[in-house]
């Protein structure tokens, strides 16, 4: 649970989006600490969300039909994300070469607040939690609090690791990150999402006895 949660979250974090842009611009303005601070805001919001979802849906987690439907939705979205990542990889539409172009802009809020607001404003974030997030919570709750903690810690650690690396790359003149490494990890994550998505779909069908 921890390992797959980490890799899925890492895949999402690597795709260019508002948090990545904010990490670059705020690091250029405030220094390395802005990257982890943005993740802290993101983590606070997701911690509240995970607890709310787990509490509100707890009575359904042991029902095979519920788990099956959620797994099908989550698996389908993961496969979509995987194909999207592979398509971007094939086209060469990746991010590291654009780092320098995104520096210099200034944010209006403290990085922690920025992390919260940008997460809420990102439609991708909402879709992810409706599909993949639901799937992970339903599966992790089968192992109780320990399972939920494994999912959440793996998810947040991936965000913290990636955005801290980006912040270090910006603050340290990009010597911590290069295009070849980014390409390799990006490709691996895309393939991993396809495999995990297929597994979720299989689990969803199996749980419904079809």
C-alpha positions in Angstrom: 0.0 0.0 0.0 2.8 2.4 0.9 4.9 1.7 -2.1 2.1 1.9 -4.7 0.7 5.0 -3.1 4.1 6.6 -3.3 4.5 5.8 -7.0 1.0 6.9 -7.9 1.4 10.2 -6.1 4.9 10.7 -7.6 3.4 10.2 -11.1 0.8 12.9 -10.4 3.3 15.3 -8.9 5.6 15.0 -12.0 2.9 16.2 -14.4 3.1 20.0 -14.8 0.4 21.7 -12.8 -0.3 24.6 -10.4 1.7 23.2 -7.5 4.7 22.6 -9.6 4.5 26.1 -11.0 4.1 27.6 -7.6 7.0 25.6 -6.2 9.3 27.0 -8.8 8.2 30.6 -8.6 8.0 30.7 -4.8 11.4 29.0 -4.5 12.9 31.6 -6.8 11.4 34.3 -4.6 11.8 32.9 -1.1 14.4 30.1 -1.2 14.3 26.3 -0.9 12.0 26.2 2.1 9.1 27.4 0.0 8.8 24.1 -1.7 8.3 22.0 1.4 6.0 24.7 2.8 3.7 24.4 -0.3 3.6 20.7 0.2 2.7 21.2 3.9 -0.4 23.2 2.9 -1.3 20.5 0.3 -0.8 17.8 3.0 -3.0 19.6 5.6 -5.9 19.8 3.1 -5.5 16.2 2.1 -5.3 14.9 5.7 -8.6 16.5 6.4 -10.1 15.1 3.2 -8.8 11.6 3.9 -10.3 11.6 7.4 -13.6 12.9 6.2 -13.9 10.4 3.4 -12.8 7.5 5.7 -15.3 8.5 8.3 -18.2 9.2 6.0 -17.8 6.1 3.8 -16.5 3.6 6.4 -19.8 1.7 6.5 -19.5 0.9 2.8 -15.9 -0.2 2.7 -16.7 -3.9 3.4 -19.3 -4.1 0.7 -18.0 -5.8 -2.4 -20.2 -3.9 -4.8 -19.0 -0.5 -3.5 -15.3 -1.6 -3.6 -15.8 -3.0 -7.1 -17.3 0.2 -8.5 -14.7 2.4 -6.9 -11.9 0.2 -8.1 -13.2 0.3 -11.7 -13.4 4.1 -11.6 -9.9 4.4 -10.1 -8.4 1.9 -12.4 -9.9 3.6 -15.5 -8.5 7.0 -14.4 -5.1 5.6 -13.7 -5.0 4.0 -17.2 -6.0 7.4 -18.7 -3.2 9.1 -16.7 -0.7 6.5 -17.8 -1.5 6.9 -21.5 -1.4 10.6 -21.1 2.1 10.4 -19.6 3.4 8.1 -22.3 1.9 10.4 -24.9 3.7 13.4 -23.5 6.9 11.4 -23.2 6.7 10.3 -26.8 6.1 13.9 -27.9 8.9 15.2 -25.7 6.5 17.6 -24.0 8.2 17.4 -20.7 9.0 20.0 -18.1 12.6 20.3 -16.9 13.7 22.4 -19.9 11.1 25.0 -19.0 12.3 25.5 -15.4 14.1 28.7 -16.0 11.2 30.3 -18.0 8.9 29.9 -15.0 11.0 31.7 -12.4 10.6 35.3 -11.4 6.9 35.5 -10.7 5.7 36.4 -7.2 2.9 34.8 -5.2 0.4 36.7 -3.1 0.1 34.3 -0.2 2.3 32.4 2.2 3.5 29.2 0.6 1.4 27.0 3.0 -1.7 28.9 2.1 -0.8 28.7 -1.5 -0.5 24.9 -1.3 -4.1 24.8 0.1 -5.7 27.2 -2.3 -4.0 25.8 -5.4 -5.1 22.3 -4.5 -8.7 23.4 -4.0 -8.7 25.3 -7.3 -7.2 22.4 -9.4 -9.9 20.3 -11.1 -7.4 17.5 -11.6 -7.1 17.3 -7.8 -10.8 16.8 -7.4 -11.1 14.2 -10.1 -8.1 12.3 -8.7 -9.7 12.0 -5.3 -13.2 11.1 -6.7 -11.6 8.2 -8.6 -8.1 7.1 -7.5 -8.3 8.5 -4.0 -11.6 6.7 -3.3 -10.1 3.5 -4.5 -7.1 3.7 -2.3 -9.1 4.7 0.8 -11.5 1.8 0.3 -8.7 -0.7 -0.2 -6.6 0.7 2.7 -9.4 0.7 5.2 -9.7 -3.1 4.8 -6.5 -3.1 6.9 -7.9 -0.5 9.3 -6.0 2.6 10.5 -2.6 1.0 9.7 -3.7 0.7 6.1 -5.0 4.2 5.9 -1.8 5.6 7.5 0.3 3.6 4.9 -1.7 5.1 2.0 -1.5 8.7 3.3 2.1 8.6 4.4 3.2 7.1 1.0 1.1 9.7 -0.9 2.5 12.7 1.0 6.0 11.5 1.1 6.0 11.3 -2.7 4.8 14.9 -3.0 7.3 16.1 -0.4 10.2 14.3 -2.1 9.4 15.5 -5.6 8.6 19.1 -4.8 11.6 19.4 -2.5 13.8 18.1 -5.4 12.3 20.7 -7.7 12.9 23.4 -5.0 16.5 22.2 -4.7 16.9 22.3 -8.4 15.7 25.8 -8.6 17.7 27.0 -5.6 20.8 25.1 -6.5 21.0 26.0 -10.2 19.3 22.7 -11.3 22.4 20.6 -10.5 20.2 18.2 -8.5 18.0 17.4 -11.5 18.5 16.8 -15.2 16.4 16.0 -18.2 17.6 12.5 -18.6 16.7 11.5 -15.0 13.3 13.2 -15.3 12.6 11.4 -18.6 13.4 8.0 -17.1 11.3 8.5 -14.0 8.5 9.9 -16.0 8.4 6.9 -18.4 8.6 4.5 -15.5 5.7 6.2 -13.8 3.6 6.1 -16.9 4.1 2.4 -17.4 3.4 1.8 -13.7 0.1 3.6 -13.8 -1.1 1.4 -16.7 -0.2 -1.7 -14.8 -1.8 -0.6 -11.5 -4.9 0.7 -13.4 -5.3 -2.7 -15.0 -4.9 -4.4 -11.6 -7.6 -2.1 -10.0 -10.0 -2.9 -12.8 -9.4 -6.6 -12.4 -9.9 -6.3 -8.7 -13.2 -4.4 -9.3 -14.5 -7.0 -11.6 -13.4 -9.8 -9.3 -15.0 -8.2 -6.2 -18.3 -8.1 -8.0 -18.0 -11.8 -9.0 -17.9 -11.1 -12.8 
